[in-house]
Amino acid sequence: MMTREHAHRAMARLGKRERAWRKQYLHTTANEIVTEAVETDCDVIVFEELDDIRKRSSFADWHHIWAFRWLFEYVKYKAPERGVSVETVEPNHTSRRRSKCGFTHKDNRDGTEFWCRSCGYALNADYNAAKNVGLRYARKRYHSLRSRTFAGSGDAPVDVRINRGTMTDDGPRPSAGD
């Protein structure tokens, strides 16, 4: 007969296995992100800043935020070992802003779909948000380079790679070999 204590121990073992599986999954995902950055010759991986995100999210979303925080931390320590830096940008409206025309509205995103209410363009919402994160970093870096006293000293143009292509202010461009 199973007692309450036996049931408690069984649940504790199950919880430990599940935590170990999640941790391993996040490590594997972090390795894949860093490997893709290296294979596509990227020198930086950009994430949205997660500060104060708990205040903006419901309790149900907190599980996903927790996993994203650990993924960020794993990438942050693995990437420099492979010569890739990790940066963050402000998350404001990255999921509501159209990456091409810049129109921002709360109704642009509905779950996994993004449909711009201004220009009518439709695409995957997460892909659009990733483009916004990349473009925000590119602009931030461009303005940082321009503000230096030695601007124009041979710094390369800033491009953003997303899904093995390159995103510039002019739109997507496939990378060599794609």
N, C-alpha and C positions, 0 to 999 in steps of 0.2 A: 504494500500500500504506500502511495506517495504522500508524504507529509507536506505541510506548508513550507518547511525548511528545504526539503528536496526540490520543491517547485521553484522556490526562490533561487536556489543555486543553479538550477537548470536555466532559468531566465537570465541570470547573471552571465553564465557561459555563452549563451546565445548572443547577448548584448556585446560581449567582448569580441566574438567572432565577427559580428556585423560591423563593429567599429574598425576592426583590423581590415576587413574587406574594403570599407569606404576609404580608409587611409591608403591602402595599396592602389585602389582605383585612382585616387587623386594623384599619387606619385606617378603612376603610369601616364595619366593625362598630361601632367606637367612635363614629363620626359618627351612626350609626343610634340607638345607645343615648342619646346626648346629645340628639338631635333628639326622640326619644320623650319624654324627660324634660321638655323645653321644651314640647312640644305638650300634655302632660298636666298642665302646671303644677306639676311637682315641683321642689323646691328642693334636693334632695340625691339622689345615687346612692350606694348602699352595696354594698361588696364585702366578702368575707371577707378577713381578714388572711392574708397568704401567708408571713409570717416562719416560718422553720424547717420549711417544708412539704417540703423536700427530704429531711429526716430521716424523714418519715412516709410517703413515697411510694416506690414501686418505680422502677427506672430506666425502665421502659416508660411510666410515667405522666409522667416528667419533660418529655417533649415537649409534652404538654398544659399542664403547669404553666408552662413557658416561654412558651407562647402566651398563657396567661391573664395572666401577669405583664406582658407587653407590652400586652395589651388594657387592663389596669388603668392602666398608665402613660399610654397614649394618651388614655383617658377623663379621667384626672387632669389632663392639661394642656389638653384641649379644653373640658371642662365649665365651668370658671370663666369662660372667654371668653363663654359664653352665660348666665351668671348662676346656674349650678348648682354646688353644692359636691360633693365626693367624700369619703366617710367609709369607715371599715372597722370591722368587728366581729370578735370572736373566732370561729373556725370550729368550736369544740368541739361535736360531735354535731348539727350542722345537718342532716346527711343521714340521721340515725338517729332524730331526734325528731319526733313527730307535731305539726304546727303548731297543731292545735286542742286536743287533750287533753293534750299535753305528755309522753306516754309515750315513753321512750327505750329502744331495744333494738337490738342489732347486726343482728338478723334482720328488722327492719322494712323494710330496703331490700334489694332484689335487682336489681341492674343499674338499669334505667330505671324499674322499678316500685317503689312504696312501698305497703306494706300494714301498717297498725298492728295489732300483735298484741294490743293492749288493747281498742280500740274497733271494730276491723274496717274502718275507713275505708281506701279505696284511691284513689290518685291518682298522677300522674307524679312520680317521685322528685325530679327537678330543680326542679319547681314547688314541691313541699313544702319543699325546702331553701331556695329563694328566699324563701318566706314566712317561714321561720325566721330568715333573715338580716335581712329587713325588720322582723320583730317584735323581734328582739334590738336593732336600732338604735332602734326606737321606745321600747322600755323604757329603754335607755341614755339617750336624750335626755330622756324623761319624768323619770327620776330626777335627771338633771342639772338640769333646770329646777326641780324641787321642792326641790333642795338649795340653791338660790340664796336669798339673803336677801330678794330682791324677788319671790319666787314669787307667782303669782297676779296679776302685773302686766299681764295681758292677753295672755299667750302663748297661741297657738292650740293646740288639741288636736293630738296627733301621730298622723297616719295614714300608712299605707304603701301606695304604688301598685305593683301588680304586674300586668303584662299589661293595662294600661289600666283596671284596677279598683282599688279601695282595700281594703287589708287592715287591720283593726283587731283588738283582742283579742276582739271579738265575732264575728269571721269576715269573709268577703269581702262587699264592697258594690260594685256597678257604679258607675262614674263617670258623671257627667251626660252624656247623649247616647248611652250604650251600651245 
